C-alpha cells in the first residue's frame, strides 16, 4: 500500500469515527427528548424518584440497624447511594430493548449497533449529573458536606460505568436472540436492591466474602459513594480501585468481542 493509500484509509477511518460520534450524540438526544418530552415533569421526576426512595430506604435501614452502630444512614447520603444504584438500574433496564426496538433503523442505515445501548448509558449518566446538581444546590444549603469531593464521585461512577456499559451491551445483544430475557431483567434489577449494600452496610458481609463482594463494580460504586461524601478518600485511590477498573475493562473487552463476533447475525433475529 502506498503513502497516498495510507492517507486515504486514515481519512475514511477518521470520517467514520466522527460520523459515529455524531450519530451517538443524536441517539442520546433522542433518548433524552423521549423521556423529557415535558422538560419540567421529566426533570422533576428524575429528582423526585430518588428523593422518595431515599426517604423510604433511610427509615427502613435505620429501623433495622442497631441504634448504637455506625450503620445508620443519613438521608442525604442515602440519596447519593440511590443515585448510584439508579444509574445502574436505569441504564441496564432501558438498554435491554435498545437494539430490538430500533430494528427498523438498523435495516435502513448501516451503523455500529453498539451505539444504541451506549447512548442509553450516557443518557442515564446525564440523569446522575442532574441529581448531583440538585444535591449541590439543595442539600449543601442545609447541611455542610464535602462538596469538593463531587468530582471524585463522578470519577467513581465513570469507572463503574465501564462495567455497566458491558452489561448493557451483552444483554441488549442477548435480547435479540432470546427475546424472553427482557421480561426477566426487571426482576433482576429489583433484586439488586437487596444484593447491593443499600439497606445494609457492606461491613455486614463476612470477611471471607467481603473482598470478593467489594470487587463487584456496582457494589464498589455504592460503597464508595457514602465514603466520598463523609470525606473518606483514603481507600478511593487504592489497590481495590485498580482491581475494579481492571475487572470492568476486562468484562467490557469481552462484551465488545462478543458483539464483534455476532454483529453480522443480529439482523437475522430482529
C-alpha positions in Angstrom: 0.0 0.0 0.0 1.4 3.4 -1.0 1.6 6.5 1.1 -1.3 8.1 -0.7 -3.4 5.0 0.0 -2.5 5.2 3.7 -3.7 8.8 3.9 -6.9 7.8 2.2 -7.6 5.0 4.7 -6.9 7.4 7.6 -9.3 10.0 6.2 -12.0 7.3 5.8 -11.4 6.0 9.3 -11.5 9.4 10.8 -14.7 10.3 8.9 -16.3 7.1 10.0 -15.3 7.8 13.6 -16.7 11.3 13.5 -19.9 10.1 11.9 -20.2 7.5 14.7 -19.8 10.2 17.4 -22.4 12.4 15.6 -24.8 9.5 15.5 -24.2 8.7 19.1 -25.0 12.3 20.1 -28.2 12.1 18.1 -29.2 8.8 19.8 -28.6 10.4 23.2 -30.6 13.5 22.2 -33.5 11.2 21.0 -33.5 9.2 24.3 -33.5 12.4 26.4 -36.2 14.0 24.3 -38.4 10.9 24.6 -38.1 10.9 28.4 -38.0 14.7 28.8 -40.8 15.5 26.3 -42.3 17.7 29.0 -39.0 19.0 30.4 -40.4 20.3 33.7 -42.1 17.0 34.6 -39.2 14.9 33.1 -36.5 16.6 35.2 -38.8 16.8 38.2 -39.4 13.1 38.2 -35.7 12.4 37.7 -35.1 14.2 41.0 -38.3 13.2 42.9 -37.8 9.4 42.3 -34.5 9.1 44.2 -35.8 11.6 46.8 -38.8 9.5 47.6 -36.8 6.3 47.6 -34.2 7.9 49.8 -36.8 8.8 52.3 -38.3 5.3 52.5 -35.0 3.5 52.4 -33.4 5.7 55.1 -36.2 4.9 57.5 -36.0 1.2 56.7 -32.3 1.0 57.1 -32.3 3.0 60.3 -35.1 0.8 61.7 -33.3 -2.5 61.0 -29.8 -1.2 62.1 -28.9 -1.4 65.8 -29.3 2.1 67.4 -25.7 2.2 68.7 -24.0 1.3 65.5 -22.5 3.4 62.7 -24.6 1.6 60.1 -27.4 4.2 60.4 -27.8 6.2 57.2 -28.2 10.0 56.8 -30.9 11.0 54.3 -28.6 13.0 52.0 -26.1 10.1 51.8 -28.9 7.6 51.0 -29.9 10.0 48.3 -26.5 9.8 46.7 -26.3 6.0 47.1 -29.7 5.6 45.3 -28.5 7.9 42.5 -25.6 5.5 42.0 -28.0 2.5 42.1 -30.4 4.2 39.7 -27.6 4.8 37.3 -27.1 1.1 37.1 -30.8 0.2 37.2 -32.0 2.7 34.6 -29.2 2.1 32.1 -29.5 -1.7 32.5 -33.2 -1.9 32.3 -33.7 0.6 29.4 -30.8 -0.6 27.3 -32.0 -4.2 27.1 -34.5 -3.3 24.4 -32.4 -0.6 22.7 -31.3 -2.7 19.8 -34.5 -4.7 19.2 -36.8 -1.6 19.3 -34.5 0.2 16.7 -34.7 -2.7 14.2 -36.3 -0.6 11.5 -33.5 2.0 11.7 -30.9 -0.8 11.7 -32.4 -2.2 8.4 -32.4 1.3 6.9 -29.0 2.6 7.9 -25.7 0.8 8.4 -24.0 1.9 11.6 -22.3 0.4 14.7 -25.1 -1.2 16.6 -23.4 -0.9 19.9 -24.0 2.9 19.8 -27.7 2.2 20.8 -27.1 0.7 24.3 -24.1 3.1 24.7 -26.5 6.1 24.2 -28.8 4.8 26.9 -25.9 4.5 29.4 -24.8 8.1 28.5 -28.4 9.5 29.0 -28.6 7.7 32.3 -25.3 9.3 33.3 -26.9 12.7 32.4 -29.6 11.8 34.9 -26.9 11.4 37.5 -25.5 14.8 36.7 -28.9 16.4 37.2 -29.3 14.7 40.6 -25.8 15.7 41.6 -26.5 19.3 40.7 -29.7 19.1 42.8 -27.6 17.7 45.7 -25.1 20.5 45.4 -27.7 23.3 45.4 -30.2 21.8 47.9 -28.5 19.6 50.5 -25.5 21.7 50.8 -27.7 24.7 51.8 -29.0 22.8 54.8 -26.1 20.6 55.8 -22.4 21.1 55.2 -20.9 18.4 53.0 -17.7 17.6 51.3 -18.7 19.5 48.1 -15.2 19.3 46.6 -15.4 15.5 46.6 -18.1 15.5 44.0 -15.6 15.3 41.1 -14.2 12.2 42.8 -17.7 10.7 42.9 -18.1 11.4 39.2 -14.8 9.6 38.6 -16.0 6.6 40.6 -19.2 6.5 38.5 -17.1 6.6 35.4 -15.0 3.6 36.5 -18.2 1.6 37.4 -19.9 2.9 34.2 -17.5 0.8 32.1 -18.9 -2.3 33.8 -22.4 -1.1 33.4 -21.8 -0.5 29.7 -20.5 -4.0 29.3 -23.7 -5.5 30.9 -25.9 -3.3 28.8 -24.1 -4.3 25.6 -24.2 -8.0 26.4 -27.8 -8.2 27.5 -29.1 -6.0 24.7 -27.4 -8.4 22.2 -28.7 -11.4 24.1 -32.2 -9.9 23.9 -32.0 -10.1 20.1 -31.5 -13.8 20.2 -33.6 -14.7 23.3 -36.5 -12.2 23.4 -37.9 -13.6 26.7 -34.9 -12.1 28.6 -36.5 -8.6 28.5 -39.2 -9.9 31.0 -36.6 -11.2 33.4 -34.4 -8.1 33.6 -36.9 -6.0 35.8 -36.9 -8.7 38.4 -33.1 -8.9 38.4 -32.9 -5.1 38.8 -35.3 -5.1 41.7 -33.4 -8.0 43.4 -30.2 -5.9 43.1 -31.7 -3.6 45.8 -31.1 -6.4 48.3 -27.9 -7.8 46.7 -26.1 -4.4 46.9 -25.3 -2.5 50.1 -28.2 -0.1 50.2 -30.4 -1.4 53.0 -27.3 -2.6 54.9 -23.7 -1.6 55.3 -21.1 -3.6 53.3 -19.4 -4.4 56.6 -22.3 -6.8 57.4 -20.7 -9.2 54.8 -18.5 -11.8 56.3 -14.8 -11.1 55.9 -14.0 -14.1 53.8 -16.6 -13.0 51.2 -16.2 -9.2 51.6 -13.0 -8.9 49.5 -14.7 -10.6 46.5 -18.0 -8.8 47.2 -16.4 -5.3 47.1 -14.8 -6.0 43.7 -18.2 -6.1 42.1 -18.1 -2.7 40.3 -21.7 -1.7 41.2 -21.2 -2.7 44.8 -18.0 -0.7 44.8 -19.7 2.4 43.4 -22.4 2.2 46.1 -20.0 1.6 48.9 -17.7 4.4 47.9 -20.5 6.9 47.3 -21.0 7.3 51.1 -17.3 7.3 51.8 -16.7 10.2 49.4 -19.4 12.3 50.9 -18.2 11.9 54.5 -14.7 12.8 53.4 -13.2 9.4 53.5 -11.0 9.3 50.4 -8.1 7.2 51.7 -9.5 4.0 50.1 -10.6 5.6 46.8 -7.2 5.6 45.1 -6.3 2.2 46.4 -5.4 -1.2 45.1 -9.1 -2.2 45.2 -10.0 0.7 42.8 -7.5 -0.5 40.3 -8.8 -4.1 40.6 -12.4 -2.8 40.0 -11.2 -0.8 37.0 -9.3 -3.9 35.6 -12.4 -6.1 36.1 -14.7 -3.5 34.4 -12.3 -3.1 31.5 -11.8 -6.8 31.1 -15.6 -7.5 31.1 -16.1 -4.6 28.7 -13.5 -6.0 26.3 -15.2 -9.4 26.5 -18.6 -7.9 25.8 -17.2 -6.0 22.8 -15.6 -9.1 21.5 -18.9 -11.0 21.7 -20.6 -8.0 19.9 -17.9 -8.1 17.2 -18.4 -11.8 16.7 -22.2 -11.8 16.5 -22.9 -8.4 15.0 -23.5 -9.8 11.5 -26.0 -12.2 12.8 -28.1 -9.8 14.8 -30.3 -8.6 11.9 -31.3 -12.2 11.2 -33.0 -12.4 14.6 -34.6 -8.9 14.7 
